[in-house]
Amino acid sequence: MKEKTWAQYLEEKRMKVLSTIIPVLRPFGITKVDYEVNLETYQETLVIDDTRIGCTCNSIEAILQEVIGYLFIKTWVPPRILVSDPYVDHCVETITRYWIKEER
């Protein structure tokens, strides 16, 4: 039996990631989802709407946790932040630590 190349493994992982997370995001009306794999650098990036989350070498479970963190930040936190709260700020910072910030 022929061994898979790393590129083949990553393509299979991409399909598995998408089949796992799309059913979780669909009830929230989120359909713009992708799991990008750069075959030159082997960098893996989860893309939900316009948010890019670094997921290189993550397990499917870890990627699902990133999805849950995304849903928490985007759906639960915004209506509840009325004043600056250091605990909420720290929570948001911790959850978004792997989110790829756009360079300005």
C-alpha positions in Angstrom: 0.0 0.0 0.0 1.4 3.4 -1.0 1.9 5.9 1.7 0.1 9.3 1.5 2.1 12.4 0.8 1.8 15.2 3.3 -0.1 17.2 0.7 -2.6 14.3 0.3 -3.0 14.1 4.1 -3.7 17.8 4.3 -6.3 17.7 1.5 -8.1 14.8 3.3 -7.9 16.8 6.6 -9.4 19.8 4.8 -12.4 17.8 3.7 -12.8 16.3 7.2 -12.6 19.7 8.9 -15.2 21.2 6.5 -17.6 18.2 7.0 -17.2 18.6 10.7 -17.6 22.4 11.1 -20.1 23.4 8.4 -23.0 21.6 10.2 -22.1 23.5 13.4 -22.0 26.9 11.7 -25.0 26.5 9.4 -27.7 27.1 12.1 -26.1 30.5 12.8 -26.5 31.4 9.2 -22.7 31.2 8.5 -22.0 29.8 5.1 -18.8 31.5 4.1 -16.4 28.9 5.5 -13.1 27.4 4.2 -10.1 25.6 5.5 -7.1 26.8 3.5 -4.0 24.8 3.1 -0.9 26.4 1.7 1.1 23.5 0.1 4.3 25.6 -0.1 4.4 26.4 3.6 2.0 23.8 4.9 0.2 26.5 6.8 -3.4 25.7 7.7 -5.9 28.5 8.1 -9.6 28.3 9.1 -11.6 31.1 7.4 -15.1 32.0 8.8 -16.7 35.0 7.1 -13.8 37.5 7.1 -12.0 36.0 10.1 -8.8 34.0 9.6 -7.7 31.6 12.3 -4.3 29.9 12.3 -4.8 26.2 12.8 -1.5 24.6 11.6 -1.1 21.1 13.0 -4.3 21.3 15.0 -6.5 18.3 15.6 -10.1 18.3 14.4 -11.2 18.8 18.0 -8.9 21.8 18.4 -10.3 23.3 15.2 -13.9 22.7 16.5 -12.9 24.6 19.7 -11.8 27.5 17.6 -15.2 27.4 15.8 -17.0 27.5 19.2 -14.7 30.4 20.3 -15.6 32.2 17.1 -19.4 31.7 17.7 -19.0 32.9 21.3 -17.1 36.1 20.3 -19.3 36.9 17.4 -22.7 36.1 18.8 -22.7 36.1 22.6 -20.1 38.7 23.6 -21.0 41.9 21.6 -24.5 42.5 23.1 -23.2 42.0 26.6 -20.3 44.4 26.6 -21.7 47.7 27.9 -18.6 49.0 29.6 -15.0 48.0 29.4 -14.5 45.0 31.7 -11.0 43.6 32.1 -12.3 40.1 32.6 -14.3 40.2 29.4 -11.3 41.8 27.6 -9.0 39.1 28.8 -11.5 36.4 27.8 -11.8 37.8 24.3 -8.0 38.2 24.0 -7.4 34.6 25.0 -10.0 33.2 22.6 -8.8 35.3 19.7 -5.0 34.6 20.2 -4.7 32.6 17.1 -6.8 34.8 14.9 -4.7 36.4 12.2 -4.9 40.1 12.5 -4.7 42.1 9.3 -1.5 44.2 9.0 -2.3 47.9 8.8 
